[in-house]
Amino acid sequence: MSASSNRHAGTGAAGAQAQVPEPSFAERARTLLHLGRVGSLSTLSRKRPGFPFGSLMPYALASAGRPLFLISTMAMHTQNLQQDPRASLLVTQPEASGDPLGAARVTVVGNASVLAAPEVEEARKLYLERHPNSRYWVDFDDFSFFGMDIVDVYYVGGFGVMGWVAAPEYGDAHADPLADAAAGILQHMNADHQDALILLARVFAGTEAQEAVMTAVDRLGFHVRMKTEEGMKGARLAFPSEVTTPAETRKVLVEMVQQARRS
């Protein structure tokens, strides 16, 4: 897995401007869809032609990040999709706090249709892994599996961070390897290592902070939000090497703190 071409300026220990690598928008989109369980599915209304109709919809992911839905024949979405397969799925950052417009979200646009019989068994398995309670109705005759063939993807990472992702790029990307562990890493660092985060902010971001909070972490680095005399500031700090597990993350953070203490 290569480093992203999405980069932002940061400050290294020596104070010089450097490029801090970040996961690509495609990776971040795949990560959001991996973490999510429910999105807002919009279809074209059969009752009101030309108007979008949106509602909450649980989903699962097949290969290449293809969304899967289990929809009742009585649902408006089934009626709409039978007439026109065009649809979009909006998924937002799980448990986002603060201003919702500052949270990450992704919209996938594509064509959704009933899966062919050979695809149903695998879809059923994937869907039950993500939504085990659906076992009570998954085999009812009036429910069908739909798959969305993605045409385009639009990712928003927060204020001023947004862009289109080509469908092939999205399909080739993977969710960040720390996706499922990130919440635990953030909780641990913010609860137990506030002094270390302040030190890292001073040495690697060049910012004197009274408080520092780790707000996001991925295979290439992490984001911190800092309270300074000039107000709130944010920065991204790069890991010295790519990580794929919580244990590797802990190791590189310890190395960064040791380096910071020597500087």
C-alpha positions as CSV (number, residue, x, y, z in Angstrom):
1,M,0.0,0.0,0.0
2,S,1.6,3.2,-1.1
3,A,1.5,6.6,0.6
4,S,-1.2,9.0,-0.5
5,S,-0.7,11.8,-2.9
6,N,-2.9,14.0,-0.6
7,R,-0.4,16.0,1.4
8,H,-0.4,19.1,3.6
9,A,2.4,21.2,4.9
10,G,3.6,20.5,8.4
11,T,6.6,21.4,10.6
12,G,9.3,18.9,11.5
13,A,11.5,18.8,14.6
14,A,14.0,21.1,13.0
15,G,11.3,23.7,12.3
16,A,11.6,23.3,8.5
17,Q,8.4,23.0,6.4
18,A,7.8,19.4,5.3
19,Q,5.2,17.5,3.5
20,V,3.1,15.3,5.8
21,P,1.6,12.3,4.0
22,E,-2.0,11.4,4.4
23,P,-4.2,8.6,3.2
24,S,-5.8,9.3,-0.2
25,F,-9.4,10.3,-0.4
26,A,-10.1,6.9,-1.9
27,E,-8.7,5.2,1.2
28,R,-10.6,7.5,3.5
29,A,-13.8,6.9,1.7
30,R,-13.3,3.1,2.0
31,T,-12.5,3.5,5.7
32,L,-15.7,5.5,6.3
33,L,-17.9,2.9,4.6
34,H,-16.0,0.1,6.4
35,L,-16.8,1.7,9.8
36,G,-20.4,2.6,9.0
37,R,-23.4,0.4,9.3
38,V,-26.2,2.7,8.2
39,G,-26.4,5.4,5.6
40,S,-29.0,7.6,3.8
41,L,-30.1,5.9,0.6
42,S,-31.6,8.2,-2.0
43,T,-33.5,7.0,-5.0
44,L,-35.6,8.7,-7.7
45,S,-39.2,8.8,-6.6
46,R,-41.7,6.9,-8.7
47,K,-44.6,8.9,-7.1
48,R,-43.0,12.2,-7.7
49,P,-40.9,11.8,-10.9
50,G,-37.7,13.7,-10.9
51,F,-37.6,14.2,-7.1
52,P,-35.1,12.3,-4.8
53,F,-36.4,10.2,-2.0
54,G,-34.1,9.5,0.9
55,S,-34.3,7.4,4.0
56,L,-32.0,5.5,6.4
57,M,-30.7,2.2,5.0
58,P,-28.4,-0.4,6.6
59,Y,-25.8,-1.7,4.3
60,A,-22.9,-4.2,4.0
61,L,-19.9,-4.1,1.7
62,A,-18.9,-6.6,-1.0
63,S,-15.6,-6.8,-2.8
64,A,-14.2,-3.5,-4.1
65,G,-16.4,-1.7,-1.6
66,R,-19.7,-2.3,-3.4
67,P,-22.6,-1.5,-1.1
68,L,-25.2,-4.2,-0.5
69,F,-28.8,-3.6,0.7
70,L,-31.5,-5.9,2.0
71,I,-34.8,-4.2,1.0
72,S,-38.5,-5.2,1.4
73,T,-40.7,-5.3,-1.6
74,M,-43.0,-3.0,0.3
75,A,-40.3,-0.3,0.7
76,M,-40.4,2.9,-1.4
77,H,-36.8,2.3,-2.5
78,T,-37.7,-1.1,-4.1
79,Q,-40.5,0.6,-6.1
80,N,-38.2,3.4,-7.1
81,L,-35.3,1.2,-8.1
82,Q,-37.5,-1.0,-10.2
83,Q,-38.3,2.0,-12.3
84,D,-34.9,3.7,-12.2
85,P,-31.7,2.1,-10.8
86,R,-29.9,5.4,-10.1
87,A,-29.2,6.0,-6.5
88,S,-26.7,7.5,-4.0
89,L,-25.7,6.5,-0.5
90,L,-24.5,9.0,2.1
91,V,-22.4,7.7,5.0
92,T,-21.2,10.0,7.8
93,Q,-18.4,9.6,10.3
94,P,-19.5,7.4,13.2
95,E,-19.9,9.1,16.6
96,A,-18.8,12.4,15.2
97,S,-18.9,15.2,17.9
98,G,-18.9,18.9,17.6
99,D,-19.9,20.7,14.4
100,P,-21.4,18.0,12.0
101,L,-20.1,20.0,9.0
102,G,-16.6,19.4,10.3
103,A,-17.0,15.7,10.3
104,A,-16.1,13.4,7.5
105,R,-18.7,12.0,5.1
106,V,-18.8,10.2,1.8
107,T,-21.5,9.9,-1.0
108,V,-21.3,7.0,-3.4
109,V,-23.3,7.3,-6.6
110,G,-24.3,4.4,-8.7
111,N,-26.9,2.0,-10.1
112,A,-28.6,-0.4,-7.6
113,S,-30.4,-3.5,-8.8
114,V,-31.5,-6.9,-7.5
115,L,-28.6,-9.3,-7.2
116,A,-28.6,-12.3,-9.5
117,A,-29.2,-15.7,-7.9
118,P,-25.5,-16.8,-7.9
119,E,-24.6,-13.6,-5.9
120,V,-27.2,-14.0,-3.2
121,E,-25.4,-16.5,-1.0
122,E,-22.2,-14.4,-0.6
123,A,-24.3,-11.3,-0.1
124,R,-26.3,-13.0,2.6
125,K,-23.1,-14.0,4.4
126,L,-21.6,-10.5,4.2
127,Y,-24.8,-8.8,5.3
128,L,-25.4,-11.1,8.3
129,E,-21.8,-10.5,9.5
130,R,-22.5,-6.8,9.7
131,H,-26.2,-7.0,10.7
132,P,-26.7,-10.2,12.7
133,N,-30.2,-9.2,13.8
134,S,-31.4,-9.4,10.2
135,R,-31.2,-13.2,10.4
136,Y,-34.9,-13.0,11.6
137,W,-36.1,-11.7,8.2
138,V,-33.2,-12.2,5.8
139,D,-34.9,-15.2,4.2
140,F,-38.4,-13.8,4.0
141,D,-39.8,-14.0,0.4
142,D,-40.6,-10.3,0.4
143,F,-37.0,-9.2,0.9
144,S,-34.4,-9.0,-1.8
145,F,-30.7,-8.2,-1.9
146,F,-29.6,-5.2,-4.0
147,G,-26.1,-4.3,-5.1
148,M,-24.9,-0.8,-6.1
149,D,-22.5,-0.6,-9.0
150,I,-20.5,2.6,-8.2
151,V,-20.2,5.3,-10.8
152,D,-18.6,8.0,-8.7
153,V,-17.6,8.9,-5.2
154,Y,-17.5,12.3,-3.4
155,Y,-15.5,12.6,-0.2
156,V,-15.7,15.4,2.4
157,G,-13.1,15.3,5.2
158,G,-14.3,18.4,7.0
159,F,-14.1,22.1,6.3
160,G,-12.3,22.8,3.1
161,V,-11.3,19.1,2.5
162,M,-13.3,17.6,-0.3
163,G,-13.1,16.1,-3.7
164,W,-14.3,13.5,-6.2
165,V,-12.8,10.0,-6.3
166,A,-12.9,8.0,-9.5
167,A,-14.8,4.7,-9.1
168,P,-11.8,2.5,-10.2
169,E,-9.6,4.3,-7.6
170,Y,-12.2,3.7,-4.9
171,G,-12.5,0.1,-5.9
172,D,-8.8,-0.5,-5.7
173,A,-8.4,1.2,-2.3
174,H,-8.6,-0.4,1.1
175,A,-9.9,0.7,4.5
176,D,-7.1,2.0,6.8
177,P,-5.6,-0.9,8.8
178,L,-6.2,1.0,12.1
179,A,-9.8,1.8,11.3
180,D,-11.3,-0.6,13.9
181,A,-8.7,0.2,16.6
182,A,-8.5,4.0,16.1
183,A,-11.2,4.9,18.7
184,G,-9.3,2.9,21.4
185,I,-6.0,4.5,20.5
186,L,-7.5,8.0,20.7
187,Q,-9.1,7.3,24.0
188,H,-5.9,5.9,25.5
189,M,-3.7,8.7,24.3
190,N,-6.1,11.5,25.3
191,A,-6.8,10.0,28.7
192,D,-3.3,8.8,29.7
193,H,-0.7,10.7,27.6
194,Q,-1.7,14.4,27.6
195,D,1.8,15.5,28.4
196,A,3.3,13.5,25.6
197,L,0.8,15.0,23.1
198,I,1.8,18.5,24.2
199,L,5.5,17.6,23.8
200,L,4.9,16.1,20.3
201,A,2.9,19.2,19.3
202,R,5.8,21.5,20.4
203,V,8.6,19.5,18.7
204,F,6.9,18.1,15.6
205,A,4.3,20.8,14.9
206,G,6.2,23.7,16.2
207,T,3.3,24.8,18.4
208,E,3.4,25.6,22.1
209,A,0.1,24.3,23.5
210,Q,-1.6,24.3,26.9
211,E,-3.7,21.3,25.8
212,A,-3.4,18.8,22.9
213,V,-6.0,16.2,21.9
214,M,-5.4,13.5,19.3
215,T,-8.5,13.7,17.0
216,A,-7.7,11.1,14.3
217,V,-5.1,8.4,13.6
218,D,-4.2,6.3,10.6
219,R,-1.4,4.2,9.2
220,L,0.7,7.3,8.2
221,G,0.2,9.6,11.2
222,F,-2.3,11.5,13.3
223,H,-4.1,14.8,13.8
224,V,-4.0,16.9,17.0
225,R,-6.2,19.8,18.1
226,M,-4.3,22.2,20.3
227,K,-5.3,25.0,22.7
228,T,-2.8,27.8,22.4
229,E,-2.5,31.4,23.5
230,E,-3.6,32.4,20.1
231,G,-6.6,30.1,20.2
232,M,-7.4,26.6,18.8
233,K,-5.1,25.2,16.2
234,G,-4.8,21.9,14.4
235,A,-1.9,20.0,12.9
236,R,-1.0,16.6,11.4
237,L,2.1,14.7,12.5
238,A,3.6,12.0,10.4
239,F,4.7,8.7,11.8
240,P,8.4,7.9,11.2
241,S,7.3,4.6,9.5
242,E,4.0,3.2,8.3
243,V,2.0,1.2,10.9
244,T,-0.7,-1.5,10.5
245,T,-1.5,-2.6,14.1
246,P,-2.1,-0.9,17.5
247,A,1.1,-2.5,18.7
248,E,3.1,-0.9,15.9
249,T,1.3,2.4,16.6
250,R,2.4,2.3,20.2
251,K,6.0,1.6,19.2
252,V,6.3,4.5,16.9
253,L,4.6,6.9,19.3
254,V,7.1,5.9,22.0
255,E,9.9,6.4,19.5
256,M,8.5,9.9,18.7
257,V,8.3,10.9,22.3
258,Q,11.8,9.7,23.0
259,Q,13.1,11.7,20.0
260,A,11.1,14.8,21.2
261,R,12.6,14.5,24.7
262,R,16.1,14.5,23.2
263,S,15.6,17.5,21.0
